[in-house]
Amino acid sequence: MAERHFLHLDSAGLRASRVHRGQVGLTDHFTAADGPPALAAWLRGHPQARCTLLVDLPDETYQLDTLPVVGPRDRRQLIARRQAQLGLDTPYITHQPLGQSVDTRAGGPPQEKILFAALNRPAALQTWLTAFEQGPRALDGVHLASHLAAALAPQLPDLPPLALLVWASPAGLRVSCLDGGRLRFSRLTPASTFASIGLWQTCHDEARRTHQYLVGQRAIDRTQTTPVYVLAHPQDHAALGSACPDSGELRFQAVDLPGLARRCGLRSPIEDSDSLPLLLHTASRSRQLPQLAPAALRRPHQRLDASTLLGALAASVLAVSLVVSAHNLLEARRLRQQADAALAESLAEEARARSLQGSTPRLPRPADVLQADLARLASLQAFSTGLSSFLHRLADALDTLPGVELSWLEWSLSPDTPQTHALAIVELRLPAGPKARPDLARHIITTLHHHTGSAANAQAAGTPDDQSPLRSPGGQGDAGTRQTLRVELTLRAP
């Protein structure tokens, strides 16, 4: 008897599980380093296995579109044309009907809503499908894990017309939008990206981001509170409630994951908040999941039968068009070589991406680096409001000095005591002509000190003393040239 196996594909690798009479058991796990050769060896060791591939990757695209209601033949042509217009460079694309809608304001004909879903990084899936393409085994199907949200919807208590469904699995945290019990949108956050902040805090953040995106797409009314159903084990409900408080936009509701699994017919025990056993069991019982696999990959290999006479007759007919057949064969070989080259390039890109990911520093950063940054931030906090107050006092001082103009200002922390002191260097233009006071420089320094409350000192390079006349930057002392004075002010932290 054939064994039913489900292969769960995520960013970390491939998990093979046996599903039989409500029991789900993990049999093997292949990492990305193992690759298709390990899967091919596993297939040779399970000659009677019927395999279904469940894809759970973050590289997904969802597009909602409307088509006129037409006959089956025209509908297939319209769907194929619309898929081509989407411009998604991937063979793994599927669609799902979401019912009909009528624009009552325009009075037009009814329209059919279609949700197109695609895997926009085909190399991640094609890498593993080579084990089936090069072997004698055919796949029963290839499905997206996000489509299981609609299969779980009937088992959720009091599900409203519009809600978010969240579950955790080894692939990460998935947030899906259900519209009338049908999938409207889904996004997966890989587990490697939220290891530092925790699962339930990530649940709160990703639910909020998904809600904001759907509000921007006008799929959710911003004035209504959206319920969020989170599949979790009862032992995690307290942590979930603490990390995910209700707000005016979202209302979180914990769903008993083991209880939901029992209602769905799963007999395997669930010990934590991992929803993968429930997902595999639901996939084994669902018959209407959208199909991602091309028909050629799912069609069983034909075997020779007793009707070899018809084959001989067909061969004699084909011999007449030998030249055309040879041309087609050469063209097919050329296309196959191009496809192999493209696949090799995609695999090389995947390897480079994994190498870059491995060499990227992981967060959080070391504690000593963070403490140094926080200490630096604390030293800057003291001067966050000091500059505005200082500028007001400087303006008051300049109001009492007619003819003196501010031409330049520099603000920085003191190199000696940056935690408690700051430096402000101002450059002032002094009045020109014979009316300038001989002690003007000392008068300016005294006025600045009085108004700003800071220690005011003229820089040695540009400070005229009281015994010598002020000089211009060019060194000429004529009365028509305006001299400058640079003063250094020392400020304490407020």
JOMORA-V213925 format. One record per residue. N is the residue number from 0. PSI is psi in degrees with one decimal (none if undefined). NEAR is the number of other ideal C-beta (glycine too) atoms within 8 Angstrom. Layout:
BEGIN
N|PSI|NEAR, N|PSI|NEAR
END
This chain:
BEGIN
0|137.3|3, 1|139.7|6, 2|139.6|10, 3|119.9|11, 4|141.2|14, 5|132.1|14, 6|115.6|14, 7|115.8|15, 8|123.3|13, 9|-171.4|13, 10|-22.9|9, 11|-19.8|7, 12|-150.5|10, 13|131.2|10, 14|129.2|13, 15|127.0|13, 16|142.8|13, 17|127.7|11, 18|120.8|11, 19|117.8|7, 20|49.2|4, 21|1.1|8, 22|133.8|9, 23|124.0|11, 24|132.0|7, 25|127.2|8, 26|-44.6|7, 27|159.4|7, 28|124.7|8, 29|124.0|12, 30|170.9|7, 31|-28.9|7, 32|-30.6|4, 33|-45.9|9, 34|-173.1|9, 35|-31.5|9, 36|-38.8|8, 37|-38.8|9, 38|-40.0|14, 39|-40.1|11, 40|-38.1|8, 41|-38.9|11, 42|-36.3|13, 43|-30.2|8, 44|-8.5|6, 45|72.7|9, 46|-20.6|5, 47|8.1|7, 48|135.0|11, 49|120.8|9, 50|137.5|12, 51|132.4|15, 52|124.2|14, 53|113.0|14, 54|124.8|12, 55|69.3|12, 56|153.0|14, 57|-9.9|9, 58|70.2|7, 59|151.3|14, 60|135.3|9, 61|132.5|10, 62|119.8|8, 63|130.4|11, 64|164.8|8, 65|142.6|8, 66|148.9|12, 67|150.3|7, 68|114.0|8, 69|-176.5|7, 70|168.4|5, 71|-42.5|5, 72|-47.7|6, 73|-32.9|8, 74|-42.5|11, 75|-39.8|8, 76|-39.6|8, 77|-42.1|11, 78|-43.3|11, 79|-39.1|8, 80|-39.8|8, 81|-36.6|12, 82|-38.4|11, 83|-34.3|6, 84|-22.1|6, 85|-22.9|10, 86|25.4|4, 87|116.7|9, 88|68.8|4, 89|141.0|10, 90|-9.0|5, 91|84.7|11, 92|141.9|13, 93|173.4|11, 94|160.3|11, 95|126.7|11, 96|140.0|8, 97|19.2|11, 98|-175.6|8, 99|153.5|8, 100|147.6|9, 101|128.9|8, 102|94.5|8, 103|-27.1|5, 104|-40.7|4, 105|-18.9|5, 106|25.4|5, 107|-179.4|6, 108|162.1|6, 109|149.7|7, 110|144.9|13, 111|127.7|13, 112|128.5|12, 113|130.6|14, 114|113.8|14, 115|131.6|15, 116|136.1|14, 117|153.3|13, 118|105.6|16, 119|8.3|10, 120|78.4|8, 121|-23.4|11, 122|-31.7|11, 123|-30.8|12, 124|-39.2|14, 125|-29.9|10, 126|-41.2|11, 127|-26.6|12, 128|-18.3|13, 129|-27.8|10, 130|-30.1|12, 131|-34.0|12, 132|-34.5|7, 133|-3.0|6, 134|178.7|9, 135|-1.6|3, 136|136.9|8, 137|150.4|9, 138|143.4|13, 139|-28.9|7, 140|163.1|11, 141|122.5|13, 142|155.9|14, 143|136.9|13, 144|-25.8|13, 145|-28.6|12, 146|-10.9|13, 147|-14.7|12, 148|-40.5|12, 149|-30.6|10, 150|-28.3|12, 151|-16.5|13, 152|-42.9|12, 153|-19.4|7, 154|-3.5|7, 155|136.0|12, 156|129.5|4, 157|49.2|4, 158|122.5|10, 159|172.0|6, 160|-32.2|5, 161|122.3|9, 162|163.3|13, 163|138.3|15, 164|128.8|15, 165|133.3|15, 166|158.1|10, 167|144.9|13, 168|174.2|13, 169|-22.4|10, 170|-25.3|14, 171|-150.2|16, 172|122.2|14, 173|131.4|16, 174|121.7|13, 175|146.8|12, 176|126.4|16, 177|124.1|16, 178|105.9|11, 179|31.5|8, 180|1.1|8, 181|151.9|12, 182|129.9|14, 183|-35.4|12, 184|153.1|12, 185|148.0|12, 186|142.8|10, 187|130.4|13, 188|113.4|13, 189|147.8|10, 190|-28.1|10, 191|-18.0|6, 192|-15.4|7, 193|21.9|12, 194|-27.4|6, 195|-25.5|6, 196|-8.1|7, 197|154.3|8, 198|-47.4|9, 199|-30.0|12, 200|-37.9|10, 201|-37.2|12, 202|-45.2|15, 203|-45.4|12, 204|-43.6|9, 205|-34.1|13, 206|-39.7|15, 207|-41.9|10, 208|-42.8|8, 209|-41.1|13, 210|-43.1|13, 211|-38.5|8, 212|-44.5|9, 213|-31.6|12, 214|-41.6|11, 215|-30.3|6, 216|0.1|7, 217|28.0|5, 218|-19.0|10, 219|138.8|11, 220|123.2|5, 221|-17.7|6, 222|-8.4|3, 223|148.0|6, 224|128.4|7, 225|124.5|12, 226|143.0|10, 227|114.2|14, 228|121.7|12, 229|120.0|13, 230|118.3|13, 231|151.2|12, 232|145.9|12, 233|-28.8|7, 234|-15.0|5, 235|3.3|11, 236|-36.9|10, 237|-45.7|6, 238|-36.4|8, 239|-45.3|14, 240|-33.2|10, 241|-38.8|8, 242|-19.9|10, 243|73.3|12, 244|153.2|7, 245|152.6|5, 246|-176.8|6, 247|-17.8|3, 248|-37.3|8, 249|143.1|13, 250|110.9|9, 251|138.8|13, 252|118.9|8, 253|133.0|9, 254|129.3|12, 255|105.7|8, 256|-48.4|13, 257|-38.3|10, 258|-40.9|8, 259|-39.8|14, 260|-39.6|13, 261|-38.8|8, 262|-29.3|7, 263|-5.8|12, 264|9.6|8, 265|128.8|12, 266|-16.9|6, 267|138.6|11, 268|147.0|4, 269|119.1|12, 270|-14.7|4, 271|-161.5|7, 272|19.2|10, 273|118.4|9, 274|3.4|11, 275|-44.3|10, 276|-40.7|12, 277|-39.2|15, 278|-43.6|14, 279|-40.7|14, 280|-42.0|16, 281|-38.8|12, 282|-34.8|14, 283|-23.4|10, 284|-5.6|9, 285|134.2|9, 286|-8.5|4, 287|27.0|3, 288|136.2|11, 289|144.1|10, 290|128.6|9, 291|-26.6|13, 292|137.5|12, 293|153.7|6, 294|-34.4|6, 295|-30.6|5, 296|-26.7|12, 297|-12.9|11, 298|126.8|7, 299|149.6|4, 300|131.7|6, 301|144.3|4, 302|153.6|4, 303|141.5|5, 304|-164.4|5, 305|-11.3|3, 306|52.2|6, 307|-20.0|8, 308|-39.5|6, 309|-34.9|7, 310|-39.8|9, 311|-38.7|8, 312|-41.8|8, 313|-35.7|8, 314|-37.3|8, 315|-34.9|8, 316|-39.8|7, 317|-24.2|9, 318|-27.2|7, 319|-34.9|6, 320|45.3|7, 321|-38.8|8, 322|-43.7|6, 323|-40.2|7, 324|-40.8|9, 325|-40.6|8, 326|-44.6|8, 327|-37.3|8, 328|-44.1|8, 329|-39.3|8, 330|-40.7|8, 331|-37.8|8, 332|-39.9|8, 333|-42.7|8, 334|-38.5|8, 335|-40.1|8, 336|-39.6|8, 337|-40.1|8, 338|-40.9|8, 339|-39.9|8, 340|-40.9|8, 341|-40.2|8, 342|-42.1|11, 343|-39.5|8, 344|-39.3|8, 345|-40.9|11, 346|-37.7|10, 347|-39.1|8, 348|-39.7|9, 349|-41.8|11, 350|-41.6|8, 351|-38.5|8, 352|-42.4|8, 353|-36.6|9, 354|-42.7|8, 355|-38.8|8, 356|-38.1|7, 357|-30.0|6, 358|-8.1|5, 359|131.8|6, 360|141.2|4, 361|146.4|3, 362|154.9|5, 363|160.4|4, 364|165.8|6, 365|152.1|5, 366|-37.9|5, 367|-35.7|6, 368|-43.5|8, 369|-39.5|10, 370|-38.6|8, 371|-41.8|8, 372|-40.7|8, 373|-38.3|8, 374|-40.2|8, 375|-42.4|8, 376|-40.7|8, 377|-37.0|9, 378|-32.0|10, 379|-26.8|9, 380|-35.6|7, 381|-26.3|11, 382|12.9|11, 383|-33.7|6, 384|-6.7|7, 385|-31.8|12, 386|-43.4|8, 387|-45.1|7, 388|-40.8|9, 389|-41.0|12, 390|-37.0|8, 391|-44.3|8, 392|-35.9|11, 393|-39.2|13, 394|-40.6|8, 395|-39.1|9, 396|-41.2|13, 397|-26.2|10, 398|-28.6|6, 399|0.4|7, 400|85.0|10, 401|138.3|4, 402|-11.6|7, 403|127.3|11, 404|143.9|7, 405|120.7|11, 406|-14.9|7, 407|141.8|6, 408|131.8|8, 409|133.4|8, 410|127.2|7, 411|163.0|6, 412|151.7|10, 413|130.9|11, 414|-23.5|4, 415|-46.5|5, 416|73.4|6, 417|-18.4|9, 418|-23.9|7, 419|-17.2|8, 420|151.7|12, 421|156.8|12, 422|136.3|13, 423|122.3|12, 424|120.4|11, 425|144.5|13, 426|124.7|11, 427|142.5|13, 428|126.2|10, 429|154.4|15, 430|146.4|10, 431|160.9|9, 432|176.6|7, 433|-10.5|4, 434|-7.3|4, 435|136.3|11, 436|143.9|5, 437|-28.9|6, 438|29.2|7, 439|-38.5|11, 440|-46.5|14, 441|-36.9|8, 442|-40.1|10, 443|-44.5|14, 444|-41.8|12, 445|-41.0|9, 446|-43.1|11, 447|-42.5|15, 448|-37.6|11, 449|-42.1|7, 450|-38.3|11, 451|-17.8|13, 452|18.9|5, 453|156.0|12, 454|119.9|6, 455|123.8|12, 456|134.8|8, 457|140.6|12, 458|144.7|10, 459|-34.9|5, 460|-31.0|5, 461|25.3|8, 462|113.7|10, 463|136.6|9, 464|176.5|6, 465|-20.3|7, 466|-15.9|3, 467|147.6|6, 468|151.9|6, 469|142.4|11, 470|150.9|9, 471|164.9|12, 472|-27.2|5, 473|-4.5|5, 474|-1.5|6, 475|141.3|7, 476|26.4|8, 477|160.2|6, 478|-17.6|6, 479|-3.3|5, 480|136.3|10, 481|124.9|8, 482|163.1|12, 483|153.5|12, 484|128.2|14, 485|125.2|13, 486|134.9|14, 487|124.1|11, 488|131.7|13, 489|121.4|11, 490|141.4|12, 491|157.7|7, 492|138.4|10, 493|none|7
END
